[in-house]
């Protein structure tokens, strides 16, 4: 059977997504990625250069999938609810972003300019939905925070909201909190 470079590259990306989501860049091991992808380490370096570049490709892909699955919306509460749903179904995306924050800190991130433009699209959608220009940025930031923090901190969610926390009700509460933020910024 001939070598299928596209299939190998895809297996590497899937394995790297799992590895980086579990261990971050520093803790990830190319050996484990190669073994999980049924590929050799040389293929990883040939396709992606190094582990940091591979992480950048993995994160970019996860964020592109997220952007397609949860596009900007004029209905910011519904957007926050859909974002929470996405994080529930794809926790690796949020974990990748959290690892990026832990490892990069406040420094520039790969694709920052493009990602900033994407967040600008969310701000414009919030403005089109009636958010005052001067508070749209904060409203989008808080909507992102509510949806992401609620999904990304299961231990805190359990300790504060209890073991029996119903995630569907939490989803509705996130939408309600974003509505409250919006109504508080209208005056």
Buried (B, 14 or more C-beta within 10 A) or exposed (E): EEEEEEEBBEBBBBBBBBBBBEBBBEEBEBEBBBEBBEBEEEBBBEBBEEBEBBBBBBBBBBBEEBBEBBEBBBBBBBBBBBBBBBBBEBBBBBBBBBBBEEBEEEEEBBBEEEBEEBBEEBBBBBBEBEBEEEBBBBBBBBBBEBBBBBBBBEEEBEEEBEEEBEBEEBBBBBBBBBBEBBEEBEE
